[in-house]
Amino acid sequence: MSIPSTLFQKKRFKRKDWVFLGLEALKDGGPDSLTVEELCTLASKTRGSFYFHFSTIDDFLRSLADYWTEEFTTRIIERAADGAFERLDLLNQLAGRLDPEIEQGMRQMAARNALISEIVQQADTERINFLSGLYGRSGKYTEDAAQALAKIEYAALIGFQLTMPEMTGEQSRKLYDQFLKLTGRQ
């Protein structure tokens, strides 16, 4: 995700413009960059402009987390559920296109903020349950095995993002292919 070039040309920021800016700030500078002062400086807008859309910084962070949930979880699941080819492969392709820096930033925010932590945990649960359902519908796994495999796969994905942030997309895909071989899916 990148900030649309027209965003800074706008005279008036909409609520969604602040959220887009917040995601870019989170990606580039981590949670410490998500202060009213930093965001207003980045946007070349006044604090009044920010507070016109958000009553508090927590209101803004909630909006940011809600947008992340919608784009990084709900839409991915919807697209994978409607996928024309193998849903697990589609899910993995879609998840592989998500920006890991934003994902890492959300988890860093969750470690600092109980509200964000709750939102991230809900997204994690939704992602794991969807993945488990795909495994279960394959007919190859019991319900318990499908849930366990989904948790292991998801933990590996998030773990790689957090412990190996320098990993390229190509390296990640190769590692995932190895995972598929190890689990008998390839």
C-alpha positions in Angstrom: 0.0 0.0 0.0 1.3 3.5 -0.7 -0.2 6.9 -0.3 -2.0 8.0 -3.4 -0.1 10.9 -4.9 -3.2 13.0 -4.9 -3.6 12.7 -1.1 -1.3 15.6 -0.3 -2.8 17.8 -2.9 -6.2 17.7 -1.2 -7.2 20.9 0.6 -9.5 18.9 2.9 -8.6 15.5 4.3 -11.4 13.1 4.8 -11.5 10.5 7.6 -10.2 7.8 5.2 -7.3 10.1 4.0 -6.1 10.2 7.6 -6.3 6.4 7.9 -4.3 6.0 4.6 -1.8 8.4 6.0 -1.7 6.5 9.3 -1.0 3.2 7.6 1.9 4.7 5.7 3.2 6.3 8.8 2.9 3.0 10.6 4.7 1.2 7.8 7.5 3.7 7.6 8.0 4.7 11.2 6.2 2.2 13.4 3.7 3.0 16.2 5.8 5.9 17.5 4.9 7.8 14.3 1.2 7.7 15.1 0.9 10.9 17.1 -1.4 13.8 16.3 1.7 16.0 15.9 3.5 13.6 13.6 0.5 12.9 11.4 -0.4 16.6 11.1 3.2 17.4 10.1 3.3 14.6 7.5 -0.1 15.8 6.1 0.7 19.5 6.3 -2.6 19.9 8.1 -3.6 21.4 11.4 -4.5 19.6 14.6 -8.0 21.0 14.1 -8.2 19.1 10.8 -7.3 15.9 12.6 -9.7 16.5 15.5 -12.5 17.4 13.1 -12.5 13.6 12.1 -11.3 12.0 15.3 -12.2 12.9 18.9 -9.0 11.4 20.3 -5.9 9.6 19.1 -7.5 6.4 20.4 -10.5 7.1 18.1 -8.0 7.4 15.2 -6.1 4.2 16.2 -9.4 2.3 16.3 -10.3 3.6 12.8 -6.9 2.5 11.6 -7.2 -0.9 13.1 -10.8 -1.3 11.8 -9.6 -0.4 8.3 -6.7 -2.9 8.6 -9.1 -5.6 9.7 -11.4 -4.9 6.7 -8.6 -4.8 4.1 -6.1 -7.4 5.6 -8.6 -9.9 6.8 -12.3 -9.5 5.7 -11.6 -8.8 2.1 -8.9 -11.5 1.8 -11.3 -14.1 3.3 -14.1 -12.9 1.0 -11.9 -13.2 -2.1 -10.6 -16.6 -1.1 -14.1 -17.9 -0.3 -15.2 -16.8 -3.8 -12.0 -18.0 -5.5 -12.3 -19.7 -8.8 -9.3 -22.0 -8.1 -8.0 -23.9 -5.1 -9.0 -21.7 -2.2 -6.0 -22.5 0.0 -3.6 -21.6 -2.8 -5.6 -18.4 -3.5 -5.6 -17.5 0.2 -1.9 -17.9 0.4 -1.3 -15.8 -2.7 -3.6 -13.1 -1.4 -2.0 -13.1 2.0 1.5 -13.1 0.4 0.6 -9.8 -1.3 -0.2 -8.0 2.0 2.4 -5.6 3.2 4.3 -7.3 6.1 5.5 -3.9 7.5 1.9 -2.9 8.1 1.2 -6.3 9.7 4.2 -5.9 11.9 3.2 -2.4 12.8 -0.3 -3.5 13.9 1.3 -6.1 16.1 3.6 -3.6 17.7 0.6 -1.3 18.3 -1.3 -4.3 19.8 1.6 -4.8 22.3 1.1 -1.2 23.5 -2.7 -0.7 23.3 -5.3 -3.0 24.8 -8.0 -1.9 22.3 -5.7 -2.6 19.3 -4.7 -5.9 20.9 -8.3 -7.0 21.1 -8.9 -6.1 17.4 -5.7 -7.9 16.3 -6.7 -11.0 18.3 -10.1 -11.0 16.7 -8.5 -10.8 13.3 -6.1 -13.6 14.1 -9.0 -15.8 15.3 -11.0 -15.1 12.2 -8.0 -15.9 9.9 -7.2 -19.1 11.8 -10.9 -20.2 11.7 -11.2 -19.6 8.0 -8.0 -21.5 7.3 -9.1 -24.3 9.5 -12.4 -24.5 7.7 -10.6 -24.8 4.4 -8.5 -27.6 5.7 -11.6 -29.3 7.1 -13.5 -29.1 3.9 -10.6 -30.8 2.1 -11.7 -34.1 3.7 -8.1 -34.9 4.5 -8.1 -33.7 8.1 -10.2 -34.2 11.2 -11.6 -31.0 12.8 -8.9 -31.1 15.5 -6.2 -31.7 12.9 -7.5 -28.9 10.7 -7.5 -26.5 13.6 -4.0 -27.5 14.6 -2.6 -27.2 11.1 -4.2 -23.8 10.7 -2.7 -22.5 13.9 0.7 -23.9 13.0 0.6 -22.4 9.5 -0.6 -19.0 10.8 1.9 -18.9 13.5 4.7 -19.6 11.0 3.4 -16.8 8.7 3.3 -14.3 11.5 6.5 -15.6 13.1 8.4 -15.1 9.8 7.1 -11.6 9.5 8.3 -10.7 13.0 11.5 -12.7 13.3 12.7 -12.4 9.7 11.4 -9.1 8.4 14.2 -9.0 5.8 12.9 -12.1 4.1 12.0 -11.3 0.5 8.7 -12.4 -1.1 10.6 -15.0 -3.2 12.3 -16.5 -0.1 8.9 -16.6 1.6 7.3 -18.4 -1.3 10.1 -21.0 -1.4 9.7 -21.6 2.3 6.0 -21.9 1.9 6.5 -24.4 -0.9 8.7 -26.4 1.5 5.9 -26.2 4.1 3.4 -27.6 1.5 5.8 -30.5 0.8 6.3 -31.2 4.5 2.5 -31.3 5.1 1.8 -33.4 2.1 -0.1 -30.8 0.3 2.2 -30.7 -2.7 
